[in-house]
Amino acid sequence: YLEQFLDVTSLQQAAARAIMRIALPDSNGKNSFSGNKVRELLNRVVAVISGDESDYDKININNYLDKMSDEEGFVSMFNGKNLDGWQGMLLNGNPIRISQLTESERAKAQEEANKKMIENWSVRDGQIIFNGHGANLVSAKNYRDFELIVDWKITKKGDSGIYLRGTPQVQIWDTSRVEVGAQVGSGGLYNNNRDNIRDPLKVADNPIEDWNTFRITMIGENVTVYLNGELVVDNVRMDNYWDRSIPIFREGTIELQAHGNELAFRDIWVKEIKTDEIGLTEEEKAEGFVSLFNGVNLDGWQGNTVDYFAQDGEMVVQPSRGGHGNIFTEKEYTDFIFRFEFQLTPGANNGLGIRAPLTGDAAYQGMEIQILDDTAPIYAKLHEYQYHGSVYGVIPAKRGYLKPVGEWNYEEVSMKGTRIKVTLNGTVIVDGDIAEASKNGTLDGRDHPGLKRSKGYIGFLGHGSELKFRNIRIKDLSN
C-alpha cells in the first residue's frame, strides 16, 4: 500500500519512513519482514530518504539488508488488478466433503463455483470488494504453516473472518453488535470449542469504515493474531470446526469469509514457514546433522513438556511455570555431535544430560554437562568440576569463555566411545576420556555408574532457573 506514495513528492518521505519502521525489527529485535519484495522496497527507501538522521537510517537499512536471508519471505496473494490465485468455494467449504470428490467431479464443481465468484467478488482501486452476496473467496493454493498479513474493512453491522486451512475462523465483526457478543473485538478464534479460548485478549478494532490489519501466524495447530499491532490471540490451539473429534487439518486454503454484507480487503501477503529444519545450515545438512527442535512445539521430546515450552523459535524454561524437571529426546544416542545455543539469566543453572536414562539423577545415572552462570556471586565457591561445561563430578572445564549474561552462547558436545569434547563459543573447554578420568575414582568421590553406559537419551536438566535454548541439532555418529 505504501509503495505507491514513494512516487508522490509531498508524501515520499513519510512513506519511506513508514516502510522502514514496518520492515525493520522492532526494539526487541522481532517482527521484521524479509523477502524479495521487502528488499526491493528498502532499496528504494535508501535511494529517496532524506532529512534529519537519514544517514543513520540508511546505515540501519543497509545493515539489515546485508543480514537478510535469501529466502522468498512474504509473497503477495493479491496483485491489485484481478482475482488470479483465487477461486470460488465448493460444498460450503467443507474440506472433508471436498476431499471425497473425484477429480472430474471437483473440476466441474470448481467451474460452477468460479462463475458465482466473479458475480460477487471484484477488484476496484487495488482492493478486493465483496458485494454482500455469495460464498467465500478461496485461495487456489493450500498452506501448512504460515504468516499472513491482510488489511480489511467492514461496514456498519458487518461480519466476516479469515479461514485458516479451510477452517473458520479468525473473527471480523462490528464491535457494536453486542447482541451477538461482538463487544469482545475482532481477531478471536470464534469457532473454537467451548473448553478452549475463543475471545481476543483485547479490543483493538479501528472505527467502522477504517482499515484494519491482521498479522496471523499459524504453526501446527496454534494461532497467534495481532490486530493493528496489538496482540489479541497468543498461540492458541485452533479447533477443527468440521470434525471436532480430530485436530485441525495439516494443510488447507486461506479464505476471505462472505457473511451477507459488503467487505473490502487489500495488501494480502503470506510467508510460508518451514518448521522441520530449524537452525541447520546447508553445510550441516550435507554433513548429516538433523534438527531436534522445530521452534514451534516439543514434538520429538519427552518428559517435562509442560514447564519447558516453545516460544518464538526458542525452547524456554521459566520458574513461573515450574522450571524444574527434565526433558529428553525421544531417541537414544550412542556417539554423536550435539550443537545448541543457550541464553542465561543471572545465576541460571541447568544441565545437558547425555547417555542418560529417563529416570534417576542424570548426573550419576548418565552424565551431566554443566550449563551454569558461574560468574554469579552465589557460585563463587564451587568445586572445579562444577563450573560451566564440566562433566559434572568427573572432568573440569576451562573457565572464562561464557559470553555476558543475556547474550547467546554456542556450544558443541562431541561424544565418541569414552572420548568427550566440549567447545564453547569456539574454544575447547573439555577434551578428555571419561574412562581415564574415573579409573582411580571421580573428582567428587561419588559413584557414577552412568559413565559405563554406551547409549542413552540427551536432555536438558532443570534446576528452577529461567533460560532459553535454540538451534538444537545433532549428528548421529553411531552409524
RAKAKA-V334222 format. One record per backbone hydrogen bond with DSSP energy under -1.0 kcal/mol. CO is the residue of the C=O (numbers start at 1). NH is the residue of the N-H. If there is no record, write none. Layout:
co: [CO	CO]
nh: [NH	NH]
This chain:
co: [2	3	5	8	8	11	12	13	14	15	16	17	18	19	20	23	26	30	34	35	36	37	38	39	40	41	42	43	44	45	51	53	54	55	56	57	58	59	60	61	62	63	64	75	83	85	87	90	91	94	95	98	102	103	104	105	106	107	108	109	110	111	112	113	114	117	117	120	122	124	127	128	129	130	137	138	143	145	146	147	148	149	150	151	152	153	154	155	158	160	161	162	163	164	167	170	171	172	174	176	177	177	178	181	182	188	188	189	193	207	212	213	214	215	216	217	218	219	221	222	223	224	225	225	226	227	230	232	233	236	239	243	252	253	254	255	256	263	264	265	266	268	269	270	271	277	281	282	283	284	290	295	298	300	302	303	309	311	314	315	316	317	318	319	323	325	326	327	328	333	335	336	337	338	339	340	341	342	343	345	348	350	351	352	353	354	356	361	361	362	364	367	368	369	370	371	372	373	376	377	379	383	385	387	390	390	391	391	393	395	404	409	410	411	412	413	414	415	416	418	419	420	421	422	422	423	424	427	429	430	432	433	438	442	448	449	450	456	457	458	459	460	467	468	469	470	472	473	474	475]
nh: [5	6	8	11	12	15	16	17	18	19	20	21	22	23	24	33	29	26	74	39	40	41	42	43	44	45	46	47	48	49	54	57	58	59	60	61	62	63	64	65	66	67	68	270	86	140	138	93	94	98	99	101	106	107	108	109	110	111	112	113	114	115	116	117	118	120	121	131	129	127	124	265	122	263	256	87	252	273	218	271	216	269	214	266	212	264	209	158	174	172	257	170	255	167	164	162	187	160	177	178	180	182	181	184	185	171	190	192	196	210	152	228	150	226	148	224	146	222	238	219	236	217	232	233	215	230	227	201	225	223	241	246	143	166	139	163	137	130	153	128	151	77	149	75	147	280	285	286	287	289	474	313	301	330	328	305	316	314	311	469	309	467	321	322	464	462	304	460	302	456	477	415	475	413	473	411	470	409	468	348	373	371	461	369	459	367	457	364	365	366	450	354	392	352	389	350	374	376	379	380	382	386	393	390	370	392	394	395	444	391	407	342	425	340	423	338	421	336	419	434	416	432	414	429	430	412	427	424	398	422	420	437	441	445	451	452	453	333	356	329	353	327	317	343	315	341	292	339	290	337]
